[in-house]
Amino acid sequence: QYESDGTKELIFSQDDFCPGSTGDCHIYIEQIIMNDSKLYIENDKRPVVLHLIKPSESNSIFKLSSNALICGVDEGQRECNRKPERLIIMSDQTPGNPAKETSCGISSLSLELGNESIPYGFILLKDGSVELTSPTNINGAIWARNICANSNELEISVPDNFMESVYDLWGWKDLEFAGLGRSMSRTIRGSGYDTFKRY
């Protein structure tokens, strides 16, 4: 932990959290409340998955103010490495705590963010919501049940070859998952062509 100009800076060192140099690293978090803090996660050797978990009957909060920061960095650095495919933020449903109503404001799990609190990353909240507390920019992607803008603007910049990088890094090919959005396939069935949509 460091402090610079009154701002607390935390570093998740690869040696402490993700020793070794192969495979992906998984970190489980039950609550995040960051106002003016910065969290740097070393992920140049191993890509990192942050699991936001909400145990049954808990009141877990995941909130990043517009002055907070979470990003991946290279070892020993304190500058975002601009590799969103190497920092995945996802939600986990714990046993006995199935997803409930997921409309904005009453989602079973909500990640609040604003400004550039997660400037580079891939946010995967399949049973949760992303709540914007101010105009927000992110380089990467958001895949969530709900994106609740709350009258704020959201700008998502997808880097060149981003999905291809995700596809290769996370082995989607081995899972037979295209991972590139909607695709069209044509094949012959009977006497004519049929078109199939795949997501």
C-alpha positions in Angstrom: 0.0 0.0 0.0 1.3 3.4 -1.0 -0.1 6.9 -0.7 0.5 9.6 -3.3 -1.0 13.1 -3.0 -3.5 11.9 -0.5 -4.6 9.0 -2.7 -4.2 5.5 -1.5 -2.6 3.1 -4.0 -2.9 -0.6 -3.7 -0.9 -3.1 -5.7 -1.9 -6.8 -6.1 1.5 -8.2 -6.8 1.8 -11.3 -9.0 4.2 -12.8 -6.5 1.6 -12.6 -3.8 -1.7 -13.2 -5.6 -0.7 -15.0 -8.8 2.6 -16.8 -8.4 3.9 -18.7 -11.4 3.7 -17.8 -15.1 1.1 -20.1 -16.6 -2.7 -20.3 -16.6 -5.1 -17.7 -15.4 -5.4 -16.3 -11.9 -8.7 -16.0 -9.9 -9.3 -13.5 -7.1 -12.5 -13.6 -5.1 -14.0 -10.4 -3.7 -17.0 -10.1 -1.4 -17.1 -6.3 -1.2 -15.6 -3.2 -2.9 -16.1 0.4 -1.8 -13.5 2.7 -3.4 -13.8 6.5 -3.3 -10.4 8.0 -4.1 -8.2 4.8 -4.1 -6.4 3.2 -6.9 -5.9 -0.6 -7.3 -3.2 -1.9 -9.6 -3.4 -5.6 -10.5 -0.2 -7.1 -12.0 -1.4 -9.3 -14.9 1.3 -9.4 -17.5 2.4 -12.9 -16.6 -1.0 -14.4 -15.9 -4.4 -12.9 -16.9 -6.6 -12.1 -13.9 -10.3 -12.8 -13.2 -11.9 -10.8 -10.4 -14.9 -12.7 -9.1 -17.5 -10.5 -7.4 -19.2 -12.9 -5.0 -22.3 -12.2 -2.9 -22.8 -14.9 -0.3 -26.3 -15.8 0.6 -28.1 -13.2 2.8 -25.1 -10.8 2.5 -25.3 -7.1 1.9 -22.2 -7.0 -0.3 -21.5 -3.7 -2.1 -19.4 -3.2 -5.2 -19.0 0.5 -5.7 -16.3 2.5 -7.5 -16.6 6.3 -7.4 -15.6 8.4 -10.4 -12.3 9.1 -8.7 -11.5 5.4 -8.1 -9.4 3.2 -10.4 -8.9 -0.5 -11.0 -6.7 -1.6 -13.8 -4.2 -4.2 -14.9 -0.5 -3.2 -14.9 2.8 -4.8 -15.8 5.0 -6.0 -13.0 6.4 -3.1 -10.9 4.4 -0.5 -12.8 1.7 1.9 -11.8 0.3 2.7 -15.2 -2.5 0.8 -16.9 -1.1 -1.7 -19.5 -4.1 -1.1 -21.8 -4.8 -4.9 -22.1 -8.5 -5.2 -21.3 -8.5 -8.9 -22.3 -6.2 -9.7 -19.4 -8.5 -8.2 -16.7 -11.9 -9.9 -16.4 -14.5 -8.7 -13.8 -17.3 -11.2 -13.4 -20.1 -12.1 -11.0 -20.5 -15.5 -9.4 -23.8 -16.8 -8.0 -23.0 -18.8 -4.8 -24.9 -22.1 -4.2 -28.2 -21.5 -2.5 -28.3 -17.9 -3.8 -29.9 -18.1 -7.3 -30.3 -15.0 -9.4 -33.5 -13.1 -8.5 -35.2 -10.2 -10.1 -32.5 -8.3 -12.1 -34.2 -5.0 -13.1 -32.2 -1.8 -12.6 -32.2 -0.8 -8.9 -33.1 -4.3 -7.6 -30.5 -6.5 -9.2 -29.2 -9.4 -7.3 -25.7 -8.0 -7.9 -24.7 -4.5 -9.0 -21.4 -2.9 -9.9 -21.5 0.8 -9.6 -18.9 2.8 -11.6 -18.3 6.1 -13.2 -15.8 8.2 -15.2 -12.8 5.9 -15.9 -12.8 3.8 -12.8 -12.3 0.7 -14.9 -10.5 2.2 -18.0 -9.5 -1.2 -19.5 -11.3 -4.4 -18.8 -14.0 -7.0 -19.8 -17.0 -6.8 -17.4 -19.1 -10.0 -17.4 -22.1 -9.7 -15.1 -24.5 -12.2 -16.7 -26.9 -12.1 -13.7 -26.2 -8.6 -12.6 -26.2 -5.0 -13.5 -23.7 -2.3 -14.3 -24.9 1.0 -12.7 -23.4 4.3 -13.9 -23.0 7.0 -11.3 -21.5 9.5 -13.8 -20.5 9.7 -17.5 -18.4 6.6 -18.0 -15.7 5.5 -20.5 -14.2 2.0 -20.8 -11.9 0.3 -23.3 -13.0 -3.3 -23.7 -16.5 -4.7 -23.3 -19.5 -5.0 -21.0 -21.7 -8.1 -21.0 -24.4 -7.8 -18.4 -28.0 -8.5 -17.8 -28.7 -4.8 -17.3 -26.7 -1.6 -18.0 -28.4 1.1 -15.9 -27.2 4.5 -17.3 -29.2 6.6 -14.8 -29.2 9.4 -17.4 -25.4 9.2 -17.8 -23.5 8.7 -21.0 -21.6 5.4 -21.6 -18.8 5.2 -24.1 -17.3 1.8 -24.8 -14.2 1.7 -27.1 -13.4 -1.7 -28.5 -9.6 -1.9 -29.2 -8.5 -3.4 -32.5 -8.5 -7.2 -32.5 -10.0 -7.2 -29.0 -12.4 -10.1 -29.4 -9.7 -12.1 -31.3 -7.3 -11.5 -28.4 -10.0 -12.7 -25.9 -10.8 -15.7 -28.2 -7.2 -16.8 -28.2 -6.2 -16.0 -24.6 -9.2 -17.7 -23.0 -9.4 -20.7 -25.3 -12.9 -20.0 -26.7 -12.0 -22.0 -29.7 -11.5 -25.1 -27.6 -14.9 -24.5 -26.1 -16.5 -24.2 -29.6 -17.7 -20.7 -28.7 -17.5 -18.2 -31.5 -17.5 -15.3 -29.0 -17.8 -12.7 -31.8 -21.5 -11.7 -31.4 -24.1 -12.9 -33.9 -23.0 -14.9 -36.8 -24.9 -16.3 -39.8 -24.5 -19.8 -41.1 -26.0 -21.3 -44.3 -26.4 -24.9 -44.9 -28.3 -27.3 -47.1 -31.2 -29.2 -45.6 -33.5 -31.0 -48.0 -33.7 -29.3 -51.3 -32.9 -25.7 -50.4 -30.7 -23.4 -48.2 -31.6 -22.7 -44.6 -30.1 -19.8 -42.6 -29.2 -20.3 -38.9 -28.3 -17.6 -36.4 -25.8 -18.2 -33.7 -25.0 -16.0 -30.7 
